[in-house]
């Protein structure tokens, strides 16, 4: 027998609510840099599956912890209200008690710290420094006296921690060093991860302004945010010829995702408000598609 449809407006089950809270569509930001960094390690002959998996688990835990903390602190800080245009936030929607979301964020980050201890054993003090900074930034993104996301530093946070640091940290853990190809590969990964955030900020520009959240989109306007998005996406593709000069023509493979990029650029230029939720999902898909192609090209 087929299941009966849920009643209109029925509250999702507990598991579904927690899944919503993790924001699964954003997790490419944690997955892609580890895949690219591991592909670089594989190409260099120093790949370790165990280390790659541990790194991936830790990266996803930090991303989920950041998402949960953002859900809680944006609600208690007044940034998420009933007029928000984005996907459901479980605290604001009343699906999970605020205290439970806060505790889950802290617990997730604590588990990430525990997993990270193994990585510190492998990578020493540089990995310890990255781990401490990552956990601190996960909370400082939305909380504390100077929340990064509320003061125009969200893009810098994402580019650094889900681009440059994540890719190069993955390489360092497996190979014990860095090289120009790793640094070059981290740039487009960071650009596309940051583009995801820019869509989010463009969609929320009016509600963020009303809440006193000073994102770059609020500070400089929607036109700036659209130009920022196009620049970031273009930067990811303009980096490919440079990378090809360092590592060979195979690194042009991510150009296969260019049609996706063109569609998302077009959407950003003509959409606003809640319609940008489609572009948010499309940009996350672009990030994953580009990242998979880049990892494959590197490993070939």
C-alpha atoms as a printed R data frame, in Angstrom:
    type eleno elety resid chain resno      x      y       z
1   ATOM     1    CA   UNK     A     1  0.000  0.000   0.000
2   ATOM     2    CA   UNK     A     2  1.180  3.533  -0.678
3   ATOM     3    CA   UNK     A     3  1.816  5.840   2.235
4   ATOM     4    CA   UNK     A     4 -0.845  8.422   2.989
5   ATOM     5    CA   UNK     A     5  0.212 11.974   2.130
6   ATOM     6    CA   UNK     A     6  1.137 14.186   5.018
7   ATOM     7    CA   UNK     A     7 -1.423 16.751   6.044
8   ATOM     8    CA   UNK     A     8 -0.886 20.196   4.627
9   ATOM     9    CA   UNK     A     9  1.161 22.222   7.073
10  ATOM    10    CA   UNK     A    10  2.069 19.151   9.134
11  ATOM    11    CA   UNK     A    11  5.291 19.449  11.088
12  ATOM    12    CA   UNK     A    12  8.119 17.279   9.718
13  ATOM    13    CA   UNK     A    13  9.350 14.397  11.837
14  ATOM    14    CA   UNK     A    14 12.248 14.877  14.229
15  ATOM    15    CA   UNK     A    15 14.790 13.299  11.874
16  ATOM    16    CA   UNK     A    16 13.614 15.455   8.980
17  ATOM    17    CA   UNK     A    17 13.869 18.570  11.139
18  ATOM    18    CA   UNK     A    18 17.462 17.806  12.078
19  ATOM    19    CA   UNK     A    19 18.292 17.057   8.457
20  ATOM    20    CA   UNK     A    20 16.882 20.448   7.487
21  ATOM    21    CA   UNK     A    21 19.015 22.031  10.207
22  ATOM    22    CA   UNK     A    22 22.227 20.632   8.729
23  ATOM    23    CA   UNK     A    23 21.487 22.364   5.382
24  ATOM    24    CA   UNK     A    24 22.625 19.413   3.233
25  ATOM    25    CA   UNK     A    25 22.697 21.466   0.020
26  ATOM    26    CA   UNK     A    26 25.511 23.599   1.462
27  ATOM    27    CA   UNK     A    27 27.743 20.670   2.409
28  ATOM    28    CA   UNK     A    28 29.533 20.745  -0.942
29  ATOM    29    CA   UNK     A    29 31.490 23.602   0.628
30  ATOM    30    CA   UNK     A    30 33.078 21.065   2.995
31  ATOM    31    CA   UNK     A    31 33.281 18.111   0.607
32  ATOM    32    CA   UNK     A    32 34.785 19.685  -2.517
33  ATOM    33    CA   UNK     A    33 38.027 21.072  -1.009
34  ATOM    34    CA   UNK     A    34 38.824 17.725   0.610
35  ATOM    35    CA   UNK     A    35 38.213 15.913  -2.686
36  ATOM    36    CA   UNK     A    36 40.439 18.344  -4.574
37  ATOM    37    CA   UNK     A    37 43.160 18.227  -1.931
38  ATOM    38    CA   UNK     A    38 43.054 14.424  -1.867
39  ATOM    39    CA   UNK     A    39 43.274 14.306  -5.668
40  ATOM    40    CA   UNK     A    40 46.399 16.455  -5.461
41  ATOM    41    CA   UNK     A    41 47.845 14.054  -2.902
42  ATOM    42    CA   UNK     A    42 46.976 11.094  -5.133
43  ATOM    43    CA   UNK     A    43 48.709 12.733  -8.085
44  ATOM    44    CA   UNK     A    44 51.786 13.334  -5.939
45  ATOM    45    CA   UNK     A    45 51.876  9.716  -4.768
46  ATOM    46    CA   UNK     A    46 51.195 10.430  -1.108
47  ATOM    47    CA   UNK     A    47 47.441  9.764  -0.932
48  ATOM    48    CA   UNK     A    48 46.072  8.143   2.232
49  ATOM    49    CA   UNK     A    49 42.458  6.967   2.164
50  ATOM    50    CA   UNK     A    50 42.258  6.865   5.966
51  ATOM    51    CA   UNK     A    51 43.531 10.432   6.303
52  ATOM    52    CA   UNK     A    52 41.251 11.622   3.489
53  ATOM    53    CA   UNK     A    53 38.176 10.113   5.153
54  ATOM    54    CA   UNK     A    54 39.104 11.533   8.554
55  ATOM    55    CA   UNK     A    55 39.637 14.962   7.018
56  ATOM    56    CA   UNK     A    56 36.312 14.762   5.189
57  ATOM    57    CA   UNK     A    57 34.438 13.764   8.343
58  ATOM    58    CA   UNK     A    58 36.016 16.612  10.279
59  ATOM    59    CA   UNK     A    59 35.283 19.154   7.543
60  ATOM    60    CA   UNK     A    60 31.624 18.120   7.333
61  ATOM    61    CA   UNK     A    61 31.270 18.235  11.119
62  ATOM    62    CA   UNK     A    62 32.659 21.767  11.211
63  ATOM    63    CA   UNK     A    63 30.312 22.803   8.385
64  ATOM    64    CA   UNK     A    64 27.278 21.287  10.134
65  ATOM    65    CA   UNK     A    65 28.313 22.861  13.444
66  ATOM    66    CA   UNK     A    66 28.630 26.234  11.729
67  ATOM    67    CA   UNK     A    67 25.189 25.833  10.123
68  ATOM    68    CA   UNK     A    68 23.558 24.922  13.427
69  ATOM    69    CA   UNK     A    69 25.232 27.807  15.235
70  ATOM    70    CA   UNK     A    70 24.123 30.176  12.473
71  ATOM    71    CA   UNK     A    71 20.556 28.866  12.734
72  ATOM    72    CA   UNK     A    72 20.484 29.518  16.479
73  ATOM    73    CA   UNK     A    73 22.384 32.806  16.704
74  ATOM    74    CA   UNK     A    74 20.661 34.442  13.734
75  ATOM    75    CA   UNK     A    75 17.329 33.671  15.417
76  ATOM    76    CA   UNK     A    76 18.220 34.950  18.873
77  ATOM    77    CA   UNK     A    77 19.967 37.949  17.319
78  ATOM    78    CA   UNK     A    78 16.869 38.898  15.333
79  ATOM    79    CA   UNK     A    79 18.309 38.310  11.844
80  ATOM    80    CA   UNK     A    80 15.949 35.388  11.115
81  ATOM    81    CA   UNK     A    81 12.286 36.356  11.461
82  ATOM    82    CA   UNK     A    82  8.965 35.242  10.017
83  ATOM    83    CA   UNK     A    83  9.608 37.371   6.914
84  ATOM    84    CA   UNK     A    84 12.794 35.540   5.875
85  ATOM    85    CA   UNK     A    85 12.849 34.501   2.221
86  ATOM    86    CA   UNK     A    86 15.317 31.642   2.379
87  ATOM    87    CA   UNK     A    87 14.939 27.932   3.069
88  ATOM    88    CA   UNK     A    88 13.482 26.881   6.415
89  ATOM    89    CA   UNK     A    89 15.531 27.614   9.528
90  ATOM    90    CA   UNK     A    90 14.462 25.209  12.225
91  ATOM    91    CA   UNK     A    91 14.849 27.599  15.157
92  ATOM    92    CA   UNK     A    92 12.928 30.460  13.563
93  ATOM    93    CA   UNK     A    93 10.249 28.075  12.247
94  ATOM    94    CA   UNK     A    94  9.710 26.556  15.681
95  ATOM    95    CA   UNK     A    95 10.639 23.063  14.494
96  ATOM    96    CA   UNK     A    96 13.363 22.555  17.105
97  ATOM    97    CA   UNK     A    97 13.767 24.375  20.407
98  ATOM    98    CA   UNK     A    98 16.491 27.056  20.312
99  ATOM    99    CA   UNK     A    99 18.341 25.511  23.250
100 ATOM   100    CA   UNK     A   100 18.443 22.136  21.472
101 ATOM   101    CA   UNK     A   101 19.881 23.704  18.316
102 ATOM   102    CA   UNK     A   102 22.526 25.564  20.327
103 ATOM   103    CA   UNK     A   103 23.493 22.407  22.219
104 ATOM   104    CA   UNK     A   104 23.642 20.417  18.981
105 ATOM   105    CA   UNK     A   105 25.954 23.037  17.453
106 ATOM   106    CA   UNK     A   106 28.318 22.890  20.433
107 ATOM   107    CA   UNK     A   107 28.206 19.085  20.535
108 ATOM   108    CA   UNK     A   108 28.935 18.823  16.809
109 ATOM   109    CA   UNK     A   109 31.895 21.166  17.094
110 ATOM   110    CA   UNK     A   110 33.141 19.216  20.130
111 ATOM   111    CA   UNK     A   111 33.060 15.997  18.089
112 ATOM   112    CA   UNK     A   112 34.866 17.833  15.281
113 ATOM   113    CA   UNK     A   113 37.551 18.832  17.784
114 ATOM   114    CA   UNK     A   114 37.897 15.224  18.931
115 ATOM   115    CA   UNK     A   115 38.254 13.970  15.354
116 ATOM   116    CA   UNK     A   116 40.679 16.791  14.707
117 ATOM   117    CA   UNK     A   117 42.978 15.513  17.441
118 ATOM   118    CA   UNK     A   118 43.878 12.605  15.162
119 ATOM   119    CA   UNK     A   119 44.680 15.043  12.376
120 ATOM   120    CA   UNK     A   120 46.874 17.062  14.722
121 ATOM   121    CA   UNK     A   121 48.818 13.885  15.502
122 ATOM   122    CA   UNK     A   122 49.503 13.555  11.787
123 ATOM   123    CA   UNK     A   123 50.125 17.176  10.857
124 ATOM   124    CA   UNK     A   124 51.508 18.787  13.996
125 ATOM   125    CA   UNK     A   125 51.183 22.395  15.033
126 ATOM   126    CA   UNK     A   126 50.101 23.799  11.617
127 ATOM   127    CA   UNK     A   127 47.027 21.557  11.708
128 ATOM   128    CA   UNK     A   128 46.429 22.460  15.357
129 ATOM   129    CA   UNK     A   129 46.431 26.133  14.393
130 ATOM   130    CA   UNK     A   130 44.041 25.495  11.493
131 ATOM   131    CA   UNK     A   131 41.749 23.422  13.717
132 ATOM   132    CA   UNK     A   132 41.563 25.989  16.493
133 ATOM   133    CA   UNK     A   133 40.970 28.800  13.993
134 ATOM   134    CA   UNK     A   134 38.273 26.780  12.199
135 ATOM   135    CA   UNK     A   135 36.366 25.987  15.388
136 ATOM   136    CA   UNK     A   136 36.636 29.571  16.618
137 ATOM   137    CA   UNK     A   137 35.480 30.916  13.249
138 ATOM   138    CA   UNK     A   138 32.542 28.473  13.199
139 ATOM   139    CA   UNK     A   139 31.141 30.246  16.255
140 ATOM   140    CA   UNK     A   140 32.403 33.727  15.416
141 ATOM   141    CA   UNK     A   141 30.643 33.539  12.053
142 ATOM   142    CA   UNK     A   142 27.297 34.330  13.714
143 ATOM   143    CA   UNK     A   143 28.018 34.781  17.422
144 ATOM   144    CA   UNK     A   144 30.054 36.950  19.738
145 ATOM   145    CA   UNK     A   145 30.541 40.712  19.926
146 ATOM   146    CA   UNK     A   146 31.624 40.957  16.263
147 ATOM   147    CA   UNK     A   147 29.880 38.255  14.188
148 ATOM   148    CA   UNK     A   148 31.774 37.849  10.920
149 ATOM   149    CA   UNK     A   149 28.661 37.307   8.802
150 ATOM   150    CA   UNK     A   150 27.001 40.408  10.251
151 ATOM   151    CA   UNK     A   151 29.940 42.686   9.498
152 ATOM   152    CA   UNK     A   152 30.791 42.016   5.883
153 ATOM   153    CA   UNK     A   153 33.419 39.345   6.547
154 ATOM   154    CA   UNK     A   154 31.395 36.297   5.569
155 ATOM   155    CA   UNK     A   155 32.924 36.105   2.094
156 ATOM   156    CA   UNK     A   156 36.475 36.286   3.453
157 ATOM   157    CA   UNK     A   157 35.657 33.536   5.980
158 ATOM   158    CA   UNK     A   158 34.229 31.189   3.348
159 ATOM   159    CA   UNK     A   159 36.987 31.812   0.795
160 ATOM   160    CA   UNK     A   160 39.686 31.176   3.376
161 ATOM   161    CA   UNK     A   161 38.271 28.227   5.305
162 ATOM   162    CA   UNK     A   162 36.378 26.447   2.506
163 ATOM   163    CA   UNK     A   163 38.916 27.230  -0.180
164 ATOM   164    CA   UNK     A   164 42.554 28.031   0.497
165 ATOM   165    CA   UNK     A   165 42.892 26.519   3.973
166 ATOM   166    CA   UNK     A   166 40.764 23.418   3.350
167 ATOM   167    CA   UNK     A   167 42.460 22.378   0.096
168 ATOM   168    CA   UNK     A   168 45.986 23.096   1.237
169 ATOM   169    CA   UNK     A   169 45.370 21.658   4.697
170 ATOM   170    CA   UNK     A   170 44.195 18.405   3.092
171 ATOM   171    CA   UNK     A   171 47.331 18.270   0.951
172 ATOM   172    CA   UNK     A   172 49.586 19.046   3.902
173 ATOM   173    CA   UNK     A   173 48.042 16.287   6.002
174 ATOM   174    CA   UNK     A   174 48.704 13.644   3.380
175 ATOM   175    CA   UNK     A   175 51.961 14.884   1.869
176 ATOM   176    CA   UNK     A   176 53.614 16.944   4.599
177 ATOM   177    CA   UNK     A   177 54.123 19.933   2.344
178 ATOM   178    CA   UNK     A   178 52.617 22.286  -0.238
179 ATOM   179    CA   UNK     A   179 53.353 23.302  -3.821
180 ATOM   180    CA   UNK     A   180 52.088 25.910  -6.310
181 ATOM   181    CA   UNK     A   181 49.546 23.572  -7.935
182 ATOM   182    CA   UNK     A   182 47.802 23.064  -4.588
183 ATOM   183    CA   UNK     A   183 47.623 26.787  -3.920
184 ATOM   184    CA   UNK     A   184 46.343 27.453  -7.450
185 ATOM   185    CA   UNK     A   185 43.698 24.723  -7.154
186 ATOM   186    CA   UNK     A   186 42.357 26.182  -3.926
187 ATOM   187    CA   UNK     A   187 41.482 29.525  -5.542
188 ATOM   188    CA   UNK     A   188 38.579 28.406  -7.796
189 ATOM   189    CA   UNK     A   189 37.271 26.120  -5.049
190 ATOM   190    CA   UNK     A   190 37.126 29.103  -2.711
191 ATOM   191    CA   UNK     A   191 35.567 31.321  -5.376
192 ATOM   192    CA   UNK     A   192 32.616 29.012  -5.978
193 ATOM   193    CA   UNK     A   193 32.065 28.298  -2.274
194 ATOM   194    CA   UNK     A   194 31.954 32.055  -1.700
195 ATOM   195    CA   UNK     A   195 29.503 32.483  -4.579
196 ATOM   196    CA   UNK     A   196 27.027 30.314  -2.660
197 ATOM   197    CA   UNK     A   197 27.144 32.787   0.222
198 ATOM   198    CA   UNK     A   198 26.805 35.773  -2.112
199 ATOM   199    CA   UNK     A   199 23.507 34.402  -3.486
200 ATOM   200    CA   UNK     A   200 22.283 33.972   0.083
201 ATOM   201    CA   UNK     A   201 23.216 37.562   0.961
202 ATOM   202    CA   UNK     A   202 21.706 38.961  -2.239
203 ATOM   203    CA   UNK     A   203 18.398 37.211  -1.525
204 ATOM   204    CA   UNK     A   204 18.346 38.507   2.044
205 ATOM   205    CA   UNK     A   205 19.579 42.039   1.383
206 ATOM   206    CA   UNK     A   206 16.378 43.764   2.504
207 ATOM   207    CA   UNK     A   207 15.674 41.597   5.544
208 ATOM   208    CA   UNK     A   208 19.333 41.768   6.589
209 ATOM   209    CA   UNK     A   209 19.264 45.555   6.310
210 ATOM   210    CA   UNK     A   210 16.178 45.691   8.514
211 ATOM   211    CA   UNK     A   211 17.857 43.434  11.079
212 ATOM   212    CA   UNK     A   212 21.055 45.503  11.133
213 ATOM   213    CA   UNK     A   213 23.119 42.755   9.510
214 ATOM   214    CA   UNK     A   214 25.832 44.539   7.522
215 ATOM   215    CA   UNK     A   215 26.759 42.064   4.809
216 ATOM   216    CA   UNK     A   216 28.589 43.339   1.720
217 ATOM   217    CA   UNK     A   217 25.270 43.169  -0.137
218 ATOM   218    CA   UNK     A   218 23.737 45.483   2.466
219 ATOM   219    CA   UNK     A   219 26.737 47.813   2.548
220 ATOM   220    CA   UNK     A   220 27.140 48.203  -1.201
221 ATOM   221    CA   UNK     A   221 23.799 47.143  -2.625
222 ATOM   222    CA   UNK     A   222 22.277 44.422  -4.757
223 ATOM   223    CA   UNK     A   223 24.076 45.559  -7.918
224 ATOM   224    CA   UNK     A   224 27.409 45.091  -6.172
225 ATOM   225    CA   UNK     A   225 26.387 41.623  -4.952
226 ATOM   226    CA   UNK     A   226 25.442 40.576  -8.472
227 ATOM   227    CA   UNK     A   227 28.776 41.833  -9.811
228 ATOM   228    CA   UNK     A   228 30.541 40.053  -6.964
229 ATOM   229    CA   UNK     A   229 28.848 36.784  -7.877
230 ATOM   230    CA   UNK     A   230 29.697 37.050 -11.572
231 ATOM   231    CA   UNK     A   231 33.302 37.931 -10.705
232 ATOM   232    CA   UNK     A   232 33.697 34.935  -8.405
233 ATOM   233    CA   UNK     A   233 32.253 32.489 -10.935
234 ATOM   234    CA   UNK     A   234 34.340 33.996 -13.738
235 ATOM   235    CA   UNK     A   235 37.419 33.802 -11.518
236 ATOM   236    CA   UNK     A   236 36.941 30.071 -11.032
237 ATOM   237    CA   UNK     A   237 37.050 29.513 -14.795
238 ATOM   238    CA   UNK     A   238 39.783 32.050 -15.522
239 ATOM   239    CA   UNK     A   239 41.987 30.156 -13.069
240 ATOM   240    CA   UNK     A   240 41.848 27.016 -15.215
241 ATOM   241    CA   UNK     A   241 44.285 28.141 -17.958
242 ATOM   242    CA   UNK     A   242 46.786 29.144 -15.269
243 ATOM   243    CA   UNK     A   243 46.393 25.762 -13.606
244 ATOM   244    CA   UNK     A   244 46.758 24.056 -16.983
245 ATOM   245    CA   UNK     A   245 50.094 25.782 -17.481
246 ATOM   246    CA   UNK     A   246 51.240 24.368 -14.130
247 ATOM   247    CA   UNK     A   247 49.800 20.880 -14.435
248 ATOM   248    CA   UNK     A   248 48.760 20.115 -18.010
249 ATOM   249    CA   UNK     A   249 45.819 20.508 -20.369
250 ATOM   250    CA   UNK     A   250 43.718 17.944 -18.489
251 ATOM   251    CA   UNK     A   251 43.060 20.626 -15.867
252 ATOM   252    CA   UNK     A   252 40.795 22.349 -18.388
253 ATOM   253    CA   UNK     A   253 38.215 19.589 -17.790
254 ATOM   254    CA   UNK     A   254 36.101 21.720 -15.379
255 ATOM   255    CA   UNK     A   255 35.196 23.879 -18.382
256 ATOM   256    CA   UNK     A   256 32.582 21.163 -18.966
257 ATOM   257    CA   UNK     A   257 30.607 22.807 -16.150
258 ATOM   258    CA   UNK     A   258 30.634 26.192 -17.903
259 ATOM   259    CA   UNK     A   259 27.023 25.864 -19.193
260 ATOM   260    CA   UNK     A   260 25.887 25.508 -15.565
261 ATOM   261    CA   UNK     A   261 27.852 28.641 -14.678
262 ATOM   262    CA   UNK     A   262 26.305 30.627 -17.522
263 ATOM   263    CA   UNK     A   263 22.804 29.640 -16.386
264 ATOM   264    CA   UNK     A   264 23.475 30.640 -12.800
265 ATOM   265    CA   UNK     A   265 25.048 33.953 -13.803
266 ATOM   266    CA   UNK     A   266 21.994 34.729 -15.914
267 ATOM   267    CA   UNK     A   267 19.700 33.812 -13.028
268 ATOM   268    CA   UNK     A   268 21.535 36.031 -10.546
269 ATOM   269    CA   UNK     A   269 21.286 39.005 -12.889
270 ATOM   270    CA   UNK     A   270 17.513 38.718 -13.304
271 ATOM   271    CA   UNK     A   271 16.200 37.152 -10.076
272 ATOM   272    CA   UNK     A   272 15.631 38.643  -6.659
273 ATOM   273    CA   UNK     A   273 14.049 37.675  -3.370
274 ATOM   274    CA   UNK     A   274 12.777 34.143  -2.839
275 ATOM   275    CA   UNK     A   275 13.381 33.237  -6.505
276 ATOM   276    CA   UNK     A   276 17.099 33.211  -5.669
277 ATOM   277    CA   UNK     A   277 16.590 30.036  -3.629
278 ATOM   278    CA   UNK     A   278 16.704 28.194  -6.956
279 ATOM   279    CA   UNK     A   279 19.981 29.931  -7.777
280 ATOM   280    CA   UNK     A   280 21.350 29.037  -4.364
281 ATOM   281    CA   UNK     A   281 20.741 25.351  -5.080
282 ATOM   282    CA   UNK     A   282 22.086 25.758  -8.609
283 ATOM   283    CA   UNK     A   283 25.275 27.408  -7.378
284 ATOM   284    CA   UNK     A   284 25.848 24.611  -4.864
285 ATOM   285    CA   UNK     A   285 25.397 22.126  -7.734
286 ATOM   286    CA   UNK     A   286 27.857 24.120  -9.853
287 ATOM   287    CA   UNK     A   287 30.368 24.067  -7.003
288 ATOM   288    CA   UNK     A   288 30.041 20.296  -6.664
289 ATOM   289    CA   UNK     A   289 30.146 19.645 -10.404
290 ATOM   290    CA   UNK     A   290 33.170 21.874 -10.957
291 ATOM   291    CA   UNK     A   291 34.896 20.375  -7.918
292 ATOM   292    CA   UNK     A   292 34.334 16.785  -9.032
293 ATOM   293    CA   UNK     A   293 35.644 17.570 -12.518
294 ATOM   294    CA   UNK     A   294 38.671 19.351 -11.062
295 ATOM   295    CA   UNK     A   295 39.449 16.464  -8.695
296 ATOM   296    CA   UNK     A   296 39.128 14.002 -11.582
297 ATOM   297    CA   UNK     A   297 41.342 16.106 -13.847
298 ATOM   298    CA   UNK     A   298 44.023 16.378 -11.158
299 ATOM   299    CA   UNK     A   299 43.997 12.651 -10.435
300 ATOM   300    CA   UNK     A   300 44.199 11.567 -14.103
